[in-house]
Amino acid sequence: MEWHDEGILISVRRHGESSAIIEALTRDHGRHAGVVRGGGSRRMAPVLQPGARLALHWQARLEDHIGTFRVEPEPGLTGLLLGDRAALAALGSVTSLIAVSLPEREAHPRLYARTHTLVESLVVAPDWPGLYAAWELALLAELGFGLDLATCAALGTSEDLVWVSPKSGRAVSRQAGAPWADRLLPLPAFLRDGWPTGATLPATELAEALRLTGHFLENRLAPQLMRESLPAARARAVDAILRAAAL
C-alpha cells in the first residue's frame, strides 16, 4: 500500500534512537500518522516543525499499519513565526485541535484548504486573528456542530442578526432577541459577512468571536473527545491573541 499527498505537519515525537512518528493533516487522506526514518536527527529538525508544509509518500505492507513516510519540505512561511508569540500560539491551537478532534484517515479537503490558508496567513496577513476565529467556526461545521447564522431562529429573517442562541446555535435578530439579550451570545458581523482583506479587526469583535466559537467548542465538541476537554493550547492562543489585539 502506498500513496503520495501533501500535508501540514500536526505533531512529531521521537521513535527509537533516530526515527520519529509524525502526524499530518493531508489533503486527500485526512489526519494520518507514519514513521519517518531518521526523523529524529538534527538534519530533519528544521523540516519537521508543526505547521510545516510537506510532500508525503506513505508506504505500508497493509493499509491498517502505521507505515512509513518519506517527506520533502514544500515552500512555506511558518519558519518566520518565531518572533510572533500570538501567531505561534494560534498555530499551536490549530494543530492541537486537529489532533484531538479529526478522525484518523478521514479526508476533510475543505478544512485542509482553510487550514493551509490560515497557516500561511499567520505570517503575511494582518487580519489573521479574524481568520483564526472563522477557522474555529469551520472546524465546528466540519465535525457536524455547525452554527446556523443565515436567518433568525425566531422570525426567519436575515436582517440585523446580532446574537446567537447558546443552546441551538442559531442566529437571532436584534428585535427578536432584545428581551433575552443577557442570555444570548453576540454575533460579530464578520463571522457572517467576512472582513475586508488586510483590515484590522476591532478587539471587541475579535473577543466576541472567540467567545462564541469557544462556547460551542466547549459545549459541543469537547464532550465528544476522549479527554472531554479542549487542549490547553486553545486557551493560551485566545489569551495571546487578545493581548496582542489590545496593544
C-alpha positions in Angstrom: 0.0 0.0 0.0 1.3 3.5 -0.8 0.2 7.0 -1.8 1.5 10.5 -2.4 -0.1 13.6 -0.9 0.6 17.0 0.5 0.1 17.8 4.2 0.6 20.1 7.1 2.6 18.7 10.0 0.5 18.4 13.1 2.8 16.7 15.6 6.2 14.9 15.8 7.6 12.7 18.5 10.8 10.7 18.8 10.7 7.0 18.0 13.7 4.9 18.9 17.1 6.2 18.6 16.9 8.1 15.3 13.3 8.0 13.9 10.2 10.0 14.6 6.5 9.4 14.4 4.8 12.3 12.7 1.1 13.1 12.2 0.0 15.3 9.4 -3.3 16.7 8.1 -3.2 15.6 4.5 -5.4 16.9 1.6 -6.8 13.6 0.5 -6.1 11.2 3.3 -7.1 13.2 6.4 -5.2 13.1 9.7 -2.5 10.4 9.1 0.5 9.2 11.1 3.6 7.4 10.0 7.2 6.8 10.9 10.0 8.9 9.4 13.3 7.1 9.3 16.0 9.5 10.5 13.3 11.9 11.6 14.9 12.4 15.0 18.2 13.7 13.5 19.4 17.3 13.7 19.2 17.5 9.9 15.5 16.8 9.9 14.6 19.1 12.9 14.1 22.2 10.8 11.9 20.3 8.4 9.7 18.5 11.0 8.2 21.6 12.7 4.4 21.8 13.4 2.7 23.8 10.7 5.3 22.9 8.0 4.0 22.0 4.6 5.3 18.6 3.4 5.2 16.5 0.3 4.4 13.0 1.7 4.9 9.5 0.4 3.4 6.9 2.7 4.0 3.2 2.4 3.0 0.1 4.4 2.6 -3.6 3.8 -1.1 -3.4 4.9 -3.5 -0.5 4.9 -4.1 -0.6 8.7 -0.4 -0.5 9.5 1.1 2.8 10.7 3.5 2.7 7.8 6.4 4.9 6.9 6.6 8.4 5.5 9.2 9.9 3.1 8.9 13.6 3.4 10.1 16.6 1.4 9.6 20.2 2.6 7.3 22.4 0.5 7.6 26.2 0.2 6.1 27.7 3.3 6.3 30.6 5.8 5.9 29.0 9.2 9.6 29.4 9.9 9.1 33.1 10.1 6.7 32.9 13.1 9.4 32.7 15.8 9.1 36.3 16.8 5.3 36.4 16.9 4.0 35.0 20.2 0.3 35.3 19.3 0.8 33.7 15.9 2.8 30.8 17.4 0.1 30.3 20.0 -2.6 30.3 17.2 -0.6 27.7 15.3 -0.3 25.5 18.4 -4.1 25.8 18.9 -4.8 24.8 15.3 -2.6 21.7 15.4 -3.8 20.7 18.9 -7.5 21.0 17.9 -7.0 19.0 14.7 -5.0 16.3 16.6 -7.8 15.7 19.2 -10.9 16.2 17.0 -10.5 14.9 13.5 -11.0 11.2 12.9 -7.9 9.4 11.6 -7.6 8.8 7.9 -10.8 10.6 7.0 -10.4 13.2 4.3 -11.6 16.8 5.0 -10.4 18.7 1.9 -12.3 21.9 2.7 -10.9 22.1 6.2 -7.5 21.3 4.8 -7.7 24.2 2.4 -8.8 26.6 5.2 -6.1 25.4 7.4 -3.5 25.9 4.7 -4.7 29.4 4.1 -4.7 30.2 7.8 -1.2 28.9 8.5 0.2 30.9 5.6 -1.7 34.0 6.7 -0.2 33.9 10.2 2.9 35.4 8.7 1.7 37.7 5.9 -1.8 38.8 6.8 -2.6 41.4 9.5 -6.2 40.2 9.6 -5.2 36.6 10.6 -6.9 36.7 14.1 -10.2 37.0 12.3 -9.3 34.2 10.0 -8.4 32.1 13.1 -11.9 32.7 14.6 -13.5 31.8 11.3 -11.4 28.7 11.2 -12.7 27.5 14.5 -16.2 28.1 13.2 -15.3 26.0 10.1 -13.9 23.2 12.3 -17.2 23.0 14.2 -19.1 22.8 10.9 -16.8 20.1 9.6 -17.4 18.0 12.6 -21.2 18.3 12.4 -21.6 21.0 15.0 -22.1 23.9 12.6 -23.9 27.1 13.6 -26.9 28.4 11.6 -26.1 32.1 11.1 -28.2 32.6 8.0 -31.6 33.5 9.4 -33.2 34.5 12.7 -34.3 31.5 14.7 -37.5 33.3 15.8 -38.5 35.4 12.8 -36.9 33.6 9.9 -35.4 36.9 8.6 -31.8 37.5 7.6 -31.6 41.2 8.6 -29.9 42.6 11.7 -28.7 39.3 13.1 -26.7 40.3 16.2 -26.9 37.3 18.6 -26.6 33.6 18.6 -28.6 31.2 20.9 -26.1 29.4 23.2 -28.4 26.3 23.1 -29.4 26.0 19.5 -26.5 27.7 17.8 -28.9 29.7 15.6 -28.7 33.4 14.9 -31.2 35.8 16.5 -32.1 39.2 15.3 -31.9 42.4 17.4 -35.7 42.7 17.5 -36.4 39.1 18.5 -33.6 38.7 21.0 -33.9 42.0 22.8 -35.9 40.6 25.8 -33.2 37.9 26.3 -30.1 39.8 25.3 -28.3 38.9 28.6 -28.6 35.2 27.8 -27.5 35.4 24.1 -24.0 35.4 22.6 -23.0 38.4 20.5 -22.6 37.6 16.8 -19.8 39.6 15.2 -20.8 40.6 11.7 -17.5 39.4 10.2 -18.3 35.8 11.0 -21.3 36.0 8.7 -20.1 38.6 6.1 -16.4 38.3 6.2 -13.9 41.1 6.8 -12.1 43.3 4.3 -8.8 41.7 3.4 -5.9 43.4 5.2 -8.1 45.3 7.6 -7.5 45.2 11.4 -10.4 43.6 13.3 -11.6 45.6 16.4 -10.5 43.9 19.6 -14.1 43.9 20.9 -15.4 42.0 17.8 -12.4 39.6 18.0 -13.1 38.8 21.7 -16.8 38.3 20.9 -16.0 35.9 18.1 -13.6 33.8 20.2 -16.1 33.7 23.0 -18.7 32.5 20.5 -16.6 29.7 19.0 -15.2 28.8 22.4 -18.7 28.3 23.8 -19.6 25.7 21.1 -16.1 24.1 21.1 -16.5 23.6 24.9 -20.2 22.5 24.9 -20.5 20.6 21.6 -17.0 19.3 20.6 -15.3 18.8 24.0 -17.9 16.3 25.4 -17.2 14.1 22.3 -13.5 13.9 22.9 -11.9 11.1 24.8 -10.3 13.6 27.0 -13.6 15.5 27.5 -11.8 18.9 27.5 -10.2 21.2 24.9 -6.5 21.3 24.6 -4.8 23.9 26.8 -3.2 25.3 23.7 -6.6 26.8 22.7 -6.9 28.9 25.9 -3.2 30.0 25.5 -4.0 31.1 22.0 -7.0 33.1 22.9 -5.1 34.8 25.7 -2.2 35.7 23.4 -4.4 36.9 20.5 -6.5 39.2 22.7 -3.4 40.5 24.5 -1.9 41.4 21.1 -5.1 42.9 19.8 -5.3 45.2 22.9 -1.8 46.7 22.2 
